[in-house]
Amino acid sequence: MNKQELVKEILAIKKVDTKANLMKKKLTDLKGILSSLQTEEDQVVEEVVAKPKAKPEKKKVELDDLVACRNLTSGRLVYISKKTGFEVVWSEYGDVEYLPVSELLTMKSSQPKFLKDPWMFIDDEDVADYLGLTKLYETIIPVDELEDFFELSANEARQILPKIPKGTKTLLSERARQGIQDGSLNNLQLIKLLEQELQIDLINLMD
């Protein structure tokens, strides 16, 4: 490697000096500079590889924290605490009401279907994890993607349906009936699949 090539290699790694000044140095000096820079670069790479990624810190969940909870049923949803008398009403699908974490714990022990079917969705990852719902939530179709489900092919839907929880299946059943009645759902293969997987009668609703 000649002097010009050495200078080019050095400057590609780090601008330690101007090209003109480097060209004035002896060949052996340039080789020493390049070797030193390459060693330094290797050490930086090793440190990056060796340093483990820091896990994101979980938020500390307090019992009096208010959490957004979204209605996952197709209509009115009412929760009345058997322990405290606390009452909350969601008027329709997608509505959001705020509940304290303490009440969600009461709900989990006394009326678990709200969380396990689920009839409502907790819009807070840390609180959902605190209540042991993370794995369940991985199977739920997000509120803003529910209508997109009916745009899937039968093969795509077949991969999803067995994994979703009971409450979401109930919601899909009701939305499918509505879709047939208003004409927005007319994919015969998907309709037959929904009949089979959800155990509902849809074909007879078609004209």
Buried (B, 14 or more C-beta within 10 A) or exposed (E): EEBEEBBEBBBEBEEEBEEEEBEEBEEEEBBEBBEBBEEEEEEEEEEEEEEEEEEEEEEEBEEEBEBEBBBBBBEEBEBEBEEEEBEBEBEEBBBEBEBBBBBBBBBBEEBEEBBBBBBBBBBBEBBBBBBEBEEBBEEBBEBEEBEEBBEBEBEEBBEBBEEBBEBBBBBBBBBBBEBBEEEEBEBEEBBEBBBEBBEBEBEEBEE
